[in-house]
Amino acid sequence: MASYDIVALEKATLDLIDKQKYIEGTLPGHLRFVKEKGHLFERIWGKDPYIQVKEAAKLKLGNLSYNLKEID
């Protein structure tokens, strides 16, 4: 992925990661789900991965909205 807007890029990346289905048994042995719901990273680490992205948007470092364009 590429963008001139780092906030939009980070949000798009997190959104795309969250759309993927977790494949049972693929977490390294020392990791476990600490939450049953939420973003995949939140379920593993117990923290909302969007906190920094939202804060960056508040600081006017970029936008939370984006459009994906697939390039062939």
PyMOL commands that set and color helices and strands:
alter all, ss='L'
color gray80, all
select helices_A, chain A and resi 6-19+40-45+51-58
alter helices_A, ss='H'
color red, helices_A
deselect
rebuild
show_as cartoon
